[in-house]
Amino acid sequence: MTALPACGPSSDGDCCRPAVQRAYRELLAKGEPDRYCYEAAMTVYRWHHPETPPESADSIVTAWVAATDTRH
């Protein structure tokens, strides 16, 4: 198993990407509304990166979950 880099102010944010995408994907698979899935993903991201401004966090999480959404 490969260790992920530690999250923190000096990281690029990708350290928690798998956890953010997993939260979104797994809730979506259980039939939860998209908004709830997104909010859970945002909560995971903000837990790891409280220093990130909300607007930036929103942009990052939106891009990450868009890459996981395979409902098309």
Secondary structure, 3 states (H helix, E strand, C coil): CCCCCCCCCCCCCHHHHHHHHHHHHHHHHCCCCHHHHHHHHHHHHHHHCCCCCHHHHHHHHHHHHHHHCCCC
